Amino acid sequence: MNALITGASKGLGLGLCTVLAKRGDTVFAACRKASPELVALKVRVIEDVEVTSDEVIQQLREGIGKEAIDLVVCNAGINTSFNCDGIETLDLAAVNQEYQVNALGALRTVQAALPNLRQGSKIIFVSTTGNVLGRNPPRGGSYGYRMSKAGINTFGFLLAKELQPRGIAVRMISPGAVNTDLLRAIYATGRVSARAPEQSPDPVSAAQVMLSKIDELTLESTGSWVDETGKSWA
Ligand SMILES: NC(=O)c1ccc[n+]([C@@H]2O[C@H](COP(=O)([O-])OP(=O)(O)OC[C@H]3O[C@@H](n4cnc5c(N)ncnc54)[C@H](OP(=O)(O)O)[C@@H]3O)[C@@H](O)[C@H]2O)c1
């Protein structure tokens, strides 16, 4: 299988590359700058992939060339609005950046990869916990992160409808809490609702669980949202 993973330099993206490479898949690892850990995997690295730029579409296309792609994981993501909860003090530039990376970055990645997808290919969006996006979240705030992740869910639901006739399946997967830089930064602020990083799965373990949710995806279950426990939502 040929897989394209964004945000491959560290965290969950690096975990996905690690597991895929180990099981013999060909990995196109898209990142801004390759980390030593990523280089050590000896996968096919595509560097300078800045998902906020429209030029990324051409860069990714050049990186994957004419190879058929069986799996795209739109994983690159940021959470910078966790420490500015109040609507009056909201940093709109930070919110804009979250949209650019989390929502529009995924859209650009899909546009780039689409010519290389074929019947049986899968597109995965890394979403977040359902209860923070739903109607009655446990707490307010994190506007930019949650709104951009809600946007990615909507994108996925719509894309699933459009691509089903072409035999391409789409799924949103929440990995749950994973011990990465993203979670550690939130936890460092004293945020009580975030699970402690050291009590959360490491990125490789979380990637293994995610891949089981990817492998089970079929055209019948396209457009579904699922979390790391298998629970569906929306
Ligand atoms: N960790 C959790 O508990 C958790 C829970 C729910 C969902 N998620 C989701 O999981 C995904 C991966 O996050 P993570 O926890 O692994 O965080 P992470 O360790 O901070 O990794 C984030 C990745 O996204 C990349 N990225 C950020 N901005 C980018 C940009 N503008 N262009 C291209 N790449 C960019 C980073 O690249 P650089 O190294 O170049 O910055 C990095 O590779 C995100 O979508 C996140 O929302 C994580």
The ligand as a Tripos MOL2 file, in Angstrom:
@<TRIPOS>MOLECULE
LIG
   48    52     1     0     0
SMALL
NO_CHARGES

@<TRIPOS>ATOM
      1 N1         -2.1780   14.6090   20.8120 N.am      1 LIG1
      2 C1         -3.4640   14.5120   21.0850 C.2       1 LIG1
      3 O1         -3.8590   14.2460   22.2360 O.2       1 LIG1
      4 C2         -4.4800   14.7330   19.9910 C.ar      1 LIG1
      5 C3         -5.8420   14.5310   20.3050 C.ar      1 LIG1
      6 C4         -6.7860   14.7190   19.2970 C.ar      1 LIG1
      7 C5         -6.3730   15.0480   18.0150 C.ar      1 LIG1
      8 N2         -5.0440   15.2360   17.7510 N.ar      1 LIG1
      9 C6         -4.6830   15.5830   16.3820 C.3       1 LIG1
     10 O2         -3.6140   14.7780   15.9320 O.3       1 LIG1
     11 C7         -2.9120   15.4410   14.8970 C.3       1 LIG1
     12 C8         -1.4160   15.3470   15.1580 C.3       1 LIG1
     13 O3         -1.1240   16.0830   16.3330 O.3       1 LIG1
     14 P1          0.0030   15.6440   17.3770 P.3       1 LIG1
     15 O4         -0.6710   15.4200   18.6720 O.co2     1 LIG1
     16 O5          0.8660   14.5900   16.7980 O.co2     1 LIG1
     17 O6          0.7950   17.0240   17.5200 O.3       1 LIG1
     18 P2          2.3180   17.4260   17.2410 P.3       1 LIG1
     19 O7          3.2330   16.4400   17.8470 O.co2     1 LIG1
     20 O8          2.3940   18.8440   17.6490 O.co2     1 LIG1
     21 O9          2.4600   17.2790   15.6520 O.3       1 LIG1
     22 C9          1.7790   18.1340   14.7820 C.3       1 LIG1
     23 C10         2.3060   17.9330   13.3740 C.3       1 LIG1
     24 O10         1.6470   18.8790   12.4960 O.3       1 LIG1
     25 C11         2.6380   19.5570   11.7590 C.3       1 LIG1
     26 N3          2.2480   20.9160   11.3890 N.ar      1 LIG1
     27 C12         1.8570   21.9310   12.2120 C.ar      1 LIG1
     28 N4          1.6440   23.0590   11.5110 N.ar      1 LIG1
     29 C13         1.9180   22.7560   10.2180 C.ar      1 LIG1
     30 C14         1.9010   23.5040    9.0080 C.ar      1 LIG1
     31 N5          1.5470   24.7890    8.9960 N.pl3     1 LIG1
     32 N6          2.2380   22.8840    7.8400 N.ar      1 LIG1
     33 C15         2.5970   21.5810    7.8450 C.ar      1 LIG1
     34 N7          2.6450   20.8130    8.9580 N.ar      1 LIG1
     35 C16         2.3050   21.4020   10.1300 C.ar      1 LIG1
     36 C17         3.8480   19.6070   12.6730 C.3       1 LIG1
     37 O11         4.9960   19.8730   11.8960 O.3       1 LIG1
     38 P3          6.2620   20.6840   12.5000 P.3       1 LIG1
     39 O12         7.0770   19.6570   13.2270 O.co2     1 LIG1
     40 O13         6.9230   21.2330   11.2690 O.co2     1 LIG1
     41 O14         5.7130   21.7600   13.4050 O.co2     1 LIG1
     42 C18         3.8020   18.2130   13.2680 C.3       1 LIG1
     43 O15         4.4020   17.2820   12.4210 O.3       1 LIG1
     44 C19        -3.4440   16.8860   14.8830 C.3       1 LIG1
     45 O16        -4.3690   17.0340   13.8090 O.3       1 LIG1
     46 C20        -4.1660   17.0010   16.2100 C.3       1 LIG1
     47 O17        -5.2040   17.9550   16.1930 O.3       1 LIG1
     48 C21        -4.0960   15.0750   18.7020 C.ar      1 LIG1
@<TRIPOS>BOND
     1     1     2 1
     2     2     3 2
     3     2     4 1
     4     4     5 ar
     5     4    48 ar
     6     5     6 ar
     7     6     7 ar
     8     7     8 ar
     9     8     9 1
    10     8    48 ar
    11     9    10 1
    12     9    46 1
    13    10    11 1
    14    11    12 1
    15    11    44 1
    16    12    13 1
    17    13    14 1
    18    14    15 2
    19    14    16 1
    20    14    17 1
    21    17    18 1
    22    18    19 2
    23    18    20 1
    24    18    21 1
    25    21    22 1
    26    22    23 1
    27    23    24 1
    28    23    42 1
    29    24    25 1
    30    25    26 1
    31    25    36 1
    32    26    27 ar
    33    26    35 ar
    34    27    28 ar
    35    28    29 ar
    36    29    30 ar
    37    29    35 ar
    38    30    31 1
    39    30    32 ar
    40    32    33 ar
    41    33    34 ar
    42    34    35 ar
    43    36    37 1
    44    36    42 1
    45    37    38 1
    46    38    39 2
    47    38    40 1
    48    38    41 1
    49    42    43 1
    50    44    45 1
    51    44    46 1
    52    46    47 1
@<TRIPOS>SUBSTRUCTURE
     1 LIG1         1 GROUP 0 **** ****
